[in-house]
């Protein structure tokens, strides 16, 4: 049975269940979603991702969790925290990650969900630092990082060792946020709440079979 992790004004964040495998596969098959992540995933690869998330939750108490609309229960994507691979030993802290269906882009939902994940990280988990990273070409995700108040220093950017040396996606940016900055940045949290309400005013929950 899935476990409720957090709620926001428009979203539920919860643990994984078997019925999430198909919508996650569809998400991972979308070329637009996967543009800066690599090739679309096969069903086997997508299912492995679910298995990894479930295992990480059981072992560590965190993972990228399911995000769904609170009113309709529609699968939106995932958001959460994950350990940084050992080969990125120059990166300190858990990584906040998100992946949403493209139909939900531009509504502030990624920021809303990631903000909840950060509250868990710096709250109940007591983390000292959280990081976020993506391809230098992925401007959309970098904007989310900036709205979350995560800092970027160009000196921290790197060539991702797990990405092919000839790939246009190899150059990565690294954003970092400390617990101290998170707690001191009251103005950012107030600004985010205003932004969230503005986005909510233009957001309409999909209804009926023609909403896809």
N, C-alpha and C positions, 0 to 999 in steps of 0.2 A: 504493500500500500504506500502511495506517495506521501511524503511529509512536507508540510508547509514550512518554508524557510523564512519568507518575508512577504510583506504586502506594500504596495505603493498606491497612489491615487487610482491608477488605471491597471495595475498589473498584480498578478500572483507569481511568486517565485517559489518553486517547489522541487522536490527530489524527482528522480526519474522513475518511470514505470514502463512496462512492456509496450503499451499502446503509443509511446512516444517514438518508437523506433522508425515507424513509417514517416511521420512528418519531419523527423530529423533527416532521414534519407532524402526526402524531397528538397529540404533546405540545402543539403550538401551537394545536390545535383544541379542547383541553380548556377549557371555560369556567371551571372551578375554578382551573386553573393560570394562566389569563390574567386573572383577576378584577382585579388591580391593575396590569396591563400594557397593557390596551387590548383591542380586539376580537380574537377568534380570527383567526389568519392563514390566508390562502388557500394552496394548494399553491405557487403562484408566489412569494408573499411568503416562505414558509418556505424554499423553495429559494434565494431570494436571500440569506437569512440564512446558509445554509451557504456559499454562494459568498463572502460577505463575510468569514466566519470563516477560510476557507481562504486567501483573499488576505491577510488580516491576519497569519496565521501565516507566510506566505511572505515578506512584506515586513518584519515587525517581530520575528518569532520568538515571538510569543504570540498568543493568541486565546481565546475560550471553547471549551474542548475537550470531547470526548465523555466521558461518565462511564458506565461499565457495571459490573455486578456481577462481581467477580473469579472467582467459582465457576461461574456459569452463562453469563456473557457477555451477560446481558439489558441492554438499553438503559435507563439510568436518567434521563438528561437531559444537561445540560452544566454546566460550571464553568470559570472561567478569568479571564483579564485582558483588558481592552479599553481602547482610548484613549477619553478623554472628548471629546465633540463640541466643536468650536471655539467654538460659541455659549455654552458653559458655561465662559467664560474665567476665571471666578473660582474654578474647581476645579483644584487642583494634584495631579497623580499619576494613575496608571492606576486603573481601576475594577475591583474584583473582583466578579464576577457569577455567578449560578447560576440554574438552572431545572430542576426535577426533576418527574418524574411524581408525581401526587398519591398514588399507592399507596405511595410511599416516604417520604412526609412523616412526621414524628414519630419517626424512627429514628436521628436524628443524622447522616444521610448528607450533608446539605447542609453541616453544620459540618465533617465529616470531609473532604469534597472541597474546600471553600473553604480549609481550613487548608493543604492540599497546594498549592493555587494561591498562597497567601501565601508559603509557603516558597520557591516558585520565584521570586516577585516580589522578595522581599528577599534571596534567595540568589543564584541564577545571573544574574538580571537586574540585581541591585544597585540596586533602586529606593530612592528616598529616602522616598516616601510612597505609600500605597495608599488609595483612597477607596471608599465604597459608598453608594449612594443608592437610595431607593425612595419610593413614595407614603407619605404620613404615615399612611394607613389600613392599610398593609401591616404589621401588627404581627408577623406570623410571620417575615418576613424581617428585621425589626429585631431580633428575638430571636436570630437567627443571628449578626447583626453583633455583638451584645452578647456572645455566647458566644465569638466570635473575638477579643474584646478591643478592637474598634474603637470609638473614642470619639465621642460625640455632644455637640455644643453647639447649643442651640436658636437661637443667633444666626446659625448657618450655614444654617439651613433656608431654602428658597426656593420660588418659584413656577416650575415648569418651563416654559420658553418654548416647548417643542415640544408641550405639552399644551393643548388647548382651554381658553380662559379660563373657560368655564362648567362644565368637567369637575370632578367631585368628586376626581379623581386629580391635579389640578394642584399641590397643596401637597405638597412633597417634603422629606424629611429628608436630611441629608448627614452621613455618618460618616467619620472620618479616622483613619488609623493611620500613624505615622512608623516608619521603620526603627529609630530609637533606642528607641522604646517597645516595638516588637516584640522586640528583642533583650534588653531589660531585664526584660521581663515573664515571668520564668521560672515564677513561681507560676501564671500563667494557663495556660501550656502544660502544666504538671503537672496542673492541674484539668481541662483539656480531655481529657487522656489517660484520666483516671479516668472522666469522663463518657462517653467513647467506648466504654470497656470495658463500662460499665453498659448502654449502648444496644445493644452487640453481644450481650450476654447474652440480650436479649429478641428479637433479630432472627433470623429464620429465612429462609434462602434459599428463594425460591419454586421448587417442582419440579412438573413435569407440566403438562398442558394446562389444568388448572383453577386455575392460580396467578394469572391476570389478574384 
